[in-house]
Amino acid sequence: MSLASLLHACWACSRLLALALLVESKHAIASDCTRPTDPGGAHGYSYGSAEVKSFGSSTVLVWYVTAGVHAVNAQSTRSDAIPDDVVEVAEVTTAAFAKYLELGYRAPISDVSHPECGANGGDGRLDVYLVRMQGADGMTAIDLGRCSERGSAVFCASFILAQANFAAQYPNASTGIRTVLPHELFHVFQNAYDSGLDRFWAEGTAQWAVKTLDPSLTDLERNLPAFFAQPSRALDAPANGVTTAFLYGSAIWPVFLSQRYGGRIVRAILEREAEEGGSSLASADAVLADEQTSLSREFARFAAWNAATGARADAGGYEDAASYPMVPVKELGPVPIHDVSSGLASFYYHAQVSAPMQIALETDSTRNVGTLVPLENDVARVDRATPLPAQLLAEGIIVVSGITSNKTDAPFTLSLTPLSSPTAADASGCALSREPSQVSSQAFVSSLLLLLSFSRRRRSGAKRCRGRAAECIAELEAELRRR
């Protein structure tokens, strides 16, 4: 069974349960087609008896009140007295809406469908309700009554709940608006593909999208430490407890993919999931296959890039690697290390030797792979990364990566062993690993035939040993094996 098929099978068995249990989260909340403007409110947010006002554009409509618990900052520099924060929410959301369309994303599902469902803001524009949020600064609500199915994908109309006053949580209201509204809006666009996206992919790509729109914002970097601090946690590990920062920090995965293959790959993965079903990882594997690679291969490369950040950053990895945190690294010495991976996770080890050593990884190669990232002057050379087994000449970081979404234990053993050394050498430096009498004529002929297939530079090695063939055959055979 292919990796994509396995991922799809594992995902499909829990799909209906996941949709049935769609509850309030940072990503999305299930709605029964009510809004804060309704008498009973929605999801614990109600404008009550306060006068409700609105302001918007041709695509976005912002709802707000200037009195009561959900009041916005009423300060205005406009002749019509519309609060400046409300205007900026409308402008930022409208601009992001246009940009996502320009990048080729599907337009959000209109909430004018299924008018019997309930409130929809009066028209088909995207509705944004400014309220005093309870613990979050924004969330996207799904109108379950306005959903449709295509295969295993469920796409739905949505609306946004956002903080009425961002100044209390961000350096200023403008920073909060530019950070939160494009993020929540990307969830609205995601819901036009599949409202049941894996949470790590939903949150990670929303963070990536905001950074793409406005590189000056630093919310993506702010959440990376939580992700980099837990490399042995599977990329798609189910959320438990307070995991928002890890989910947001998983934005580094779409950052990696987009820097490798361009931003179009994020849209391509969403499209594949909407058209063919399956998990976000299965869809990524299928899209990467179109690029003549695979999820397994790219995750191992991703893990290597994550070894080259912060003080270890090099030109071979992320564009902004120097500003990213560093993964925790254990020391690998003469005693082998035994550990266990589970799913798409990574383990990092540092080793430094005074003489060349062999790095070996004992594991199920369908579950784990190893990579050596050499260190030169404390810089991780991802451009010179090599798969294990490999020779460590001086110093390096060894990365062991899980390459399957299967969450069963995958034990591995990592070890350093001395390289085989020559038993003796003559004055010209040829190794003597066997006596002349032990060299058969067949081996001699075989070695000469192989030597003839070498380039001119390699044939020069044979000239240096002319007249001493028996003594040098061992060295030449060893050289052939190395090359």
Secondary structure per residue as TSV (DSSP state, phi and psi in degrees):
chain	resnum	aa	ss	phi	psi
A	1	M	-	360.0	133.7
A	2	S	-	-69.8	161.3
A	3	L	H	-59.7	-41.4
A	4	A	H	-61.7	-41.4
A	5	S	H	-66.5	-40.5
A	6	L	H	-63.8	-44.2
A	7	L	H	-61.1	-41.0
A	8	H	H	-65.6	-42.0
A	9	A	H	-63.9	-43.5
A	10	C	H	-64.6	-35.6
A	11	W	H	-74.9	-42.8
A	12	A	H	-62.3	-33.9
A	13	C	H	-67.0	-20.7
A	14	S	H	-111.6	4.2
A	15	R	H	-62.3	-52.7
A	16	L	H	-62.0	-39.5
A	17	L	H	-64.0	-42.0
A	18	A	H	-61.6	-42.6
A	19	L	H	-68.8	-37.0
A	20	A	H	-67.0	-28.9
A	21	L	T	-100.6	19.2
A	22	L	-	-62.5	107.7
A	23	V	-	-125.5	-179.9
A	24	E	-	-59.0	133.9
A	25	S	-	-155.4	174.3
A	26	K	S	-64.7	-30.9
A	27	H	S	-78.2	-53.3
A	28	A	E	-158.6	152.0
A	29	I	E	-128.7	144.6
A	30	A	E	-78.0	135.1
A	31	S	E	-118.2	144.9
A	32	D	-	-97.7	31.7
A	33	C	S	69.6	34.2
A	34	T	-	-115.6	159.2
A	35	R	-	-131.8	165.3
A	36	P	T	-60.2	-18.5
A	37	T	T	-78.4	-14.0
A	38	D	S	-75.2	155.8
A	39	P	T	-53.1	-40.7
A	40	G	T	-90.1	-3.8
A	41	G	-	73.2	-166.1
A	42	A	B	-149.6	130.1
A	43	H	T	57.8	31.5
A	44	G	T	88.0	4.2
A	45	Y	B	-117.8	120.3
A	46	S	-	-140.4	134.8
A	47	Y	-	-75.1	-11.6
A	48	G	T	60.8	-133.6
A	49	S	T	-90.3	-0.5
A	50	A	S	-66.5	148.3
A	51	E	-	-69.1	123.9
A	52	V	-	-94.1	132.9
A	53	K	E	-124.0	164.5
A	54	S	E	-144.2	155.2
A	55	F	E	-154.4	140.1
A	56	G	E	-170.7	-162.6
A	57	S	-	-125.3	-166.6
A	58	S	S	-71.6	-16.4
A	59	T	S	-118.4	-20.2
A	60	V	E	-130.6	138.6
A	61	L	E	-128.4	122.6
A	62	V	E	-102.7	128.4
A	63	W	E	-107.3	140.7
A	64	Y	E	-160.5	165.8
A	65	V	B	-131.7	155.9
A	66	T	S	-111.5	7.5
A	67	A	S	-141.0	157.5
A	68	G	S	88.4	-173.4
A	69	V	T	-64.5	-26.9
A	70	H	T	-99.5	17.7
A	71	A	B	-64.4	139.2
A	72	V	-	-86.3	168.6
A	73	N	-	-67.3	117.5
A	74	A	-	-80.9	-1.9
A	75	Q	-	-58.4	133.1
A	76	S	-	-142.9	141.7
A	77	T	-	-110.3	12.5
A	78	R	S	-101.9	155.1
A	79	S	T	-70.9	-25.3
A	80	D	T	-89.0	1.6
A	81	A	-	67.6	12.0
A	82	I	-	-69.5	127.6
A	83	P	-	-53.0	138.1
A	84	D	H	-57.8	-39.5
A	85	D	H	-63.1	-38.9
A	86	V	H	-64.3	-43.0
A	87	V	H	-62.5	-42.1
A	88	E	H	-68.0	-37.5
A	89	V	H	-58.6	-45.7
A	90	A	H	-64.3	-44.3
A	91	E	H	-68.4	-44.2
A	92	V	H	-65.2	-44.4
A	93	T	H	-66.8	-39.7
A	94	T	H	-64.7	-43.3
A	95	A	H	-64.9	-41.7
A	96	A	H	-65.5	-39.5
A	97	F	H	-56.3	-49.0
A	98	A	H	-64.9	-38.1
A	99	K	H	-68.2	-42.1
A	100	Y	H	-63.5	-38.2
A	101	L	H	-64.3	-40.7
A	102	E	H	-62.2	-33.4
A	103	L	T	-78.5	-1.2
A	104	G	T	98.4	6.6
A	105	Y	-	-75.5	150.8
A	106	R	-	-63.2	143.1
A	107	A	-	-66.7	146.5
A	108	P	-	-58.1	153.6
A	109	I	B	-70.0	130.4
A	110	S	-	-72.2	142.5
A	111	D	T	-88.0	10.8
A	112	V	T	-82.0	-11.8
A	113	S	S	-69.0	149.0
A	114	H	S	52.3	63.2
A	115	P	G	-60.0	-21.9
A	116	E	G	-72.0	-10.8
A	117	C	G	-64.0	-35.5
A	118	G	-	139.5	-153.6
A	119	A	-	-60.1	142.0
A	120	N	-	-141.7	17.0
A	121	G	T	80.5	3.2
A	122	G	T	93.7	-16.4
A	123	D	S	-158.3	-170.8
A	124	G	S	-87.8	2.4
A	125	R	S	-69.1	154.1
A	126	L	E	-69.0	127.5
A	127	D	E	-96.0	133.3
A	128	V	E	-121.7	122.1
A	129	Y	E	-108.9	120.9
A	130	L	E	-91.0	118.5
A	131	V	E	-139.1	167.9
A	132	R	-	-82.4	102.2
A	133	M	-	-69.1	150.8
A	134	Q	S	-103.6	86.8
A	135	G	S	92.2	-18.6
A	136	A	-	-117.8	176.9
A	137	D	S	-117.0	-1.8
A	138	G	E	178.7	153.9
A	139	M	E	-158.4	157.8
A	140	T	E	-110.0	128.3
A	141	A	E	-103.5	137.6
A	142	I	E	-99.2	129.1
A	143	D	E	-83.1	97.6
A	144	L	E	-60.5	-27.8
A	145	G	E	-75.5	-6.6
A	146	R	E	-122.0	46.6
A	147	C	E	-114.7	152.6
A	148	S	E	-134.1	158.7
A	149	E	E	-116.0	141.8
A	150	R	E	-134.9	101.8
A	151	G	T	66.1	-126.7
A	152	S	T	-93.4	-4.9
A	153	A	E	-86.8	140.2
A	154	V	E	-121.9	115.4
A	155	F	E	-113.3	139.7
A	156	C	E	-137.7	155.8
A	157	A	E	-74.2	153.5
A	158	S	E	-142.5	164.5
A	159	F	E	-142.7	167.2
A	160	I	E	-115.6	137.5
A	161	L	E	-109.4	127.4
A	162	A	E	-138.4	158.3
A	163	Q	E	-59.6	134.6
A	164	A	S	-73.5	-29.3
A	165	N	-	-140.9	100.2
A	166	F	G	-77.9	-13.7
A	167	A	G	-61.8	-24.8
A	168	A	G	-76.9	-18.3
A	169	Q	T	-115.1	-15.2
A	170	Y	S	-127.1	165.7
A	171	P	S	-52.5	-33.1
A	172	N	S	-159.4	165.3
A	173	A	H	-61.3	-37.6
A	174	S	H	-62.2	-42.1
A	175	T	H	-61.9	-42.5
A	176	G	H	-63.8	-43.4
A	177	I	H	-62.9	-46.2
A	178	R	H	-70.2	-22.5
A	179	T	H	-84.1	-46.0
A	180	V	H	-85.6	-45.7
A	181	L	H	-64.6	-44.7
A	182	P	H	-63.9	-31.4
A	183	H	H	-63.9	-52.6
A	184	E	H	-64.8	-35.1
A	185	L	H	-63.7	-35.8
A	186	F	H	-65.4	-33.0
A	187	H	H	-61.9	-39.0
A	188	V	H	-60.3	-43.3
A	189	F	H	-66.2	-39.9
A	190	Q	H	-58.4	-38.2
A	191	N	T	-67.2	-12.3
A	192	A	T	-80.1	-12.4
A	193	Y	T	-101.9	-50.4
A	194	D	-	-169.4	119.2
A	195	S	T	-76.5	-6.8
A	196	G	T	-107.7	32.8
A	197	L	-	-58.0	147.9
A	198	D	-	-56.0	137.5
A	199	R	H	-62.9	-38.0
A	200	F	H	-62.0	-36.1
A	201	W	H	-76.7	-39.3
A	202	A	H	-62.9	-50.0
A	203	E	H	-73.1	-40.6
A	204	G	H	-62.9	-44.2
A	205	T	H	-72.2	-30.3
A	206	A	H	-65.9	-40.9
A	207	Q	H	-64.1	-43.3
A	208	W	H	-60.7	-41.2
A	209	A	H	-63.4	-42.7
A	210	V	H	-61.8	-43.3
A	211	K	H	-65.4	-34.7
A	212	T	H	-65.5	-40.5
A	213	L	H	-71.2	-40.2
A	214	D	-	-139.3	89.1
A	215	P	T	-61.6	-16.1
A	216	S	T	-73.9	-19.1
A	217	L	-	-73.9	148.4
A	218	T	-	-120.8	16.0
A	219	D	H	-65.2	-33.3
A	220	L	H	-61.3	-49.2
A	221	E	H	-64.7	-33.4
A	222	R	H	-62.5	-30.3
A	223	N	H	-96.8	-6.6
A	224	L	H	-64.1	-36.8
A	225	P	H	-53.9	-37.0
A	226	A	H	-64.8	-32.8
A	227	F	H	-78.5	-48.6
A	228	F	H	-65.8	-25.8
A	229	A	T	-73.8	-15.1
A	230	Q	-	-127.7	57.8
A	231	P	T	-65.2	-23.5
A	232	S	T	-82.1	-2.2
A	233	R	S	-84.0	131.8
A	234	A	-	-60.1	141.3
A	235	L	T	-52.4	-40.8
A	236	D	T	-106.5	26.4
A	237	A	-	-58.6	136.1
A	238	P	-	-57.9	144.2
A	239	A	-	-67.3	137.7
A	240	N	-	-150.0	133.1
A	241	G	S	68.2	-147.5
A	242	V	S	-87.9	93.5
A	243	T	-	-121.2	10.0
A	244	T	H	-57.3	-43.8
A	245	A	H	-63.1	-40.0
A	246	F	H	-63.8	-44.7
A	247	L	H	-61.4	-43.0
A	248	Y	H	-68.1	-37.0
A	249	G	H	-67.5	-20.2
A	250	S	T	-67.4	-1.5
A	251	A	T	-57.5	-20.9
A	252	I	H	-63.9	-24.7
A	253	W	H	-67.9	-52.9
A	254	P	H	-65.4	-27.4
A	255	V	H	-60.7	-47.0
A	256	F	H	-59.8	-49.9
A	257	L	H	-61.5	-41.9
A	258	S	H	-70.6	-32.6
A	259	Q	H	-76.1	-22.5
A	260	R	H	-83.1	-41.0
A	261	Y	H	-126.8	4.6
A	262	G	-	90.1	155.4
A	263	G	T	-60.8	-20.9
A	264	R	H	-59.4	-22.5
A	265	I	H	-69.3	-28.9
A	266	V	H	-65.6	-46.1
A	267	R	H	-63.6	-39.8
A	268	A	H	-61.7	-38.1
A	269	I	H	-68.3	-41.5
A	270	L	H	-61.4	-43.6
A	271	E	H	-63.9	-40.5
A	272	R	H	-65.0	-40.0
A	273	E	H	-66.2	-39.7
A	274	A	H	-67.7	-34.0
A	275	E	H	-87.7	-35.2
A	276	E	H	-115.8	-8.7
A	277	G	-	76.1	-174.5
A	278	G	S	96.9	175.4
A	279	S	-	-78.8	170.7
A	280	S	H	-64.3	-33.8
A	281	L	H	-71.4	-40.2
A	282	A	H	-63.4	-39.9
A	283	S	H	-66.6	-39.4
A	284	A	H	-63.1	-40.9
A	285	D	H	-62.4	-40.7
A	286	A	H	-66.8	-41.9
A	287	V	H	-67.3	-40.5
A	288	L	H	-65.7	-30.2
A	289	A	H	-62.6	-34.2
A	290	D	H	-65.7	-23.2
A	291	E	T	-92.5	12.8
A	292	Q	T	63.7	34.7
A	293	T	-	-143.3	-161.5
A	294	S	-	-152.8	165.3
A	295	L	H	-60.6	-43.4
A	296	S	H	-58.8	-48.2
A	297	R	H	-65.5	-43.0
A	298	E	H	-73.1	-31.1
A	299	F	H	-67.6	-37.5
A	300	A	H	-63.6	-39.2
A	301	R	H	-67.6	-41.1
A	302	F	H	-56.0	-45.8
A	303	A	H	-62.5	-38.0
A	304	A	H	-65.7	-41.5
A	305	W	H	-59.3	-36.2
A	306	N	T	-70.5	-11.4
A	307	A	T	-84.3	-11.3
A	308	A	S	-116.6	60.9
A	309	T	-	-128.9	174.0
A	310	G	G	57.2	-131.3
A	311	A	G	-67.8	-18.3
A	312	R	G	-93.9	4.8
A	313	A	-	-60.9	143.9
A	314	D	-	-139.3	163.0
A	315	A	T	-65.1	-12.2
A	316	G	T	-83.4	-3.3
A	317	G	S	-116.1	-131.7
A	318	Y	-	-64.8	148.6
A	319	E	T	-61.3	-37.8
A	320	D	T	-110.1	32.1
A	321	A	G	-55.9	-35.9
A	322	A	G	-63.9	-23.7
A	323	S	G	-92.5	-0.3
A	324	Y	S	-93.4	155.6
A	325	P	-	-70.8	172.6
A	326	M	-	-112.1	145.7
A	327	V	-	-73.4	149.7
A	328	P	-	-69.6	141.3
A	329	V	-	-127.1	129.8
A	330	K	E	-92.3	161.7
A	331	E	E	-93.8	132.4
A	332	L	-	-105.5	118.2
A	333	G	-	-118.5	-153.8
A	334	P	S	-68.6	-20.4
A	335	V	S	-89.1	124.4
A	336	P	-	-57.0	149.5
A	337	I	E	-106.1	132.3
A	338	H	E	-112.6	129.6
A	339	D	E	-149.6	176.1
A	340	V	E	-136.8	128.1
A	341	S	E	-101.2	164.1
A	342	S	-	-150.4	109.7
A	343	G	S	77.4	-160.0
A	344	L	S	-80.8	84.7
A	345	A	-	-134.3	167.5
A	346	S	E	-138.4	149.3
A	347	F	E	-128.8	141.5
A	348	Y	E	-125.9	134.0
A	349	Y	E	-135.2	141.9
A	350	H	E	-107.1	140.5
A	351	A	E	-142.4	141.9
A	352	Q	E	-138.4	130.2
A	353	V	-	-129.6	153.7
A	354	S	S	-92.6	-15.5
A	355	A	S	-139.1	150.9
A	356	P	-	-52.7	137.5
A	357	M	E	-132.0	156.5
A	358	Q	E	-96.7	130.7
A	359	I	E	-102.4	124.1
A	360	A	E	-122.6	142.8
A	361	L	E	-122.3	118.9
A	362	E	E	-103.7	116.6
A	363	T	E	-171.0	176.0
A	364	D	-	-77.3	112.6
A	365	S	T	-68.2	-11.8
A	366	T	T	-86.2	-6.2
A	367	R	T	-114.6	-35.1
A	368	N	E	-135.9	147.6
A	369	V	E	-134.3	158.2
A	370	G	E	-120.2	149.7
A	371	T	E	-138.4	135.2
A	372	L	E	-99.6	122.9
A	373	V	E	-109.4	104.4
A	374	P	E	-62.1	146.6
A	375	L	E	-108.2	128.1
A	376	E	E	-129.0	116.6
A	377	N	T	54.5	42.1
A	378	D	T	70.2	9.4
A	379	V	E	-104.2	132.6
A	380	A	E	-81.7	117.0
A	381	R	-	-91.2	82.9
A	382	V	G	-67.1	-21.1
A	383	D	G	-71.1	-13.7
A	384	R	G	-115.7	16.7
A	385	A	-	-62.9	139.8
A	386	T	E	-134.4	146.9
A	387	P	E	-72.2	154.6
A	388	L	S	-83.6	149.5
A	389	P	S	-73.3	150.3
A	390	A	E	-151.5	162.3
A	391	Q	E	-95.0	129.8
A	392	L	E	-97.1	114.7
A	393	L	S	-86.5	-32.4
A	394	A	S	-146.3	-71.5
A	395	E	E	-145.2	146.5
A	396	G	E	-170.7	171.7
A	397	I	E	-112.3	128.8
A	398	I	E	-103.5	126.7
A	399	V	E	-111.9	125.8
A	400	V	E	-108.9	121.1
A	401	S	E	-119.0	133.1
A	402	G	E	-73.9	139.8
A	403	I	-	-124.1	22.1
A	404	T	S	-140.0	150.2
A	405	S	S	-81.3	-3.9
A	406	N	-	-61.8	124.4
A	407	K	-	-90.1	8.8
A	408	T	S	-74.3	155.9
A	409	D	-	-62.2	137.9
A	410	A	E	-129.2	88.3
A	411	P	E	-68.0	153.3
A	412	F	E	-149.8	156.9
A	413	T	E	-127.1	128.8
A	414	L	E	-115.7	132.0
A	415	S	E	-145.4	155.4
A	416	L	E	-112.1	131.1
A	417	T	E	-134.8	147.3
A	418	P	E	-64.0	148.1
A	419	L	-	-75.8	152.7
A	420	S	-	-64.1	136.8
A	421	S	-	-114.7	152.1
A	422	P	-	-61.3	148.2
A	423	T	S	-83.2	-23.9
A	424	A	-	-166.9	170.8
A	425	A	B	-151.0	144.8
A	426	D	-	-90.0	-174.9
A	427	A	T	-61.9	-28.6
A	428	S	T	-92.4	0.2
A	429	G	-	94.9	7.7
A	430	C	-	-77.8	132.8
A	431	A	B	-74.5	142.6
A	432	L	-	-114.9	95.4
A	433	S	-	-98.8	-8.1
A	434	R	S	-154.7	158.5
A	435	E	-	-76.9	151.5
A	436	P	G	-54.2	-35.6
A	437	S	G	-67.0	-17.9
A	438	Q	G	-87.1	-6.3
A	439	V	-	-90.1	118.6
A	440	S	-	-82.5	158.1
A	441	S	H	-64.8	-31.9
A	442	Q	H	-64.4	-43.6
A	443	A	H	-64.4	-38.7
A	444	F	H	-62.8	-45.6
A	445	V	H	-66.1	-42.4
A	446	S	H	-60.1	-43.4
A	447	S	H	-64.8	-40.7
A	448	L	H	-65.6	-39.5
A	449	L	H	-64.0	-39.0
A	450	L	H	-67.5	-37.6
A	451	L	H	-63.7	-36.5
A	452	L	H	-64.5	-23.2
A	453	S	T	-82.9	-6.5
A	454	F	S	-77.2	165.2
A	455	S	-	-70.9	172.6
A	456	R	H	-57.4	-38.7
A	457	R	H	-64.0	-39.6
A	458	R	H	-74.2	-32.4
A	459	R	H	-64.3	-25.3
A	460	S	H	-63.3	-26.7
A	461	G	H	-64.9	-35.3
A	462	A	H	-67.3	-36.6
A	463	K	H	-62.5	-36.2
A	464	R	H	-65.8	-23.3
A	465	C	T	-102.4	7.0
A	466	R	T	-57.6	133.1
A	467	G	T	87.9	-4.8
A	468	R	-	-134.5	38.0
A	469	A	H	-59.0	-45.5
A	470	A	H	-60.3	-41.4
A	471	E	H	-69.8	-27.6
A	472	C	H	-99.4	-8.6
A	473	I	H	-57.5	-41.7
A	474	A	H	-59.5	-42.5
A	475	E	H	-66.6	-41.9
A	476	L	H	-65.3	-40.6
A	477	E	H	-63.3	-40.3
A	478	A	H	-64.8	-39.3
A	479	E	H	-64.5	-40.6
A	480	L	H	-61.4	-40.6
A	481	R	H	-65.0	-38.7
A	482	R	H	-65.7	-36.6
A	483	R	-	-89.2	360.0
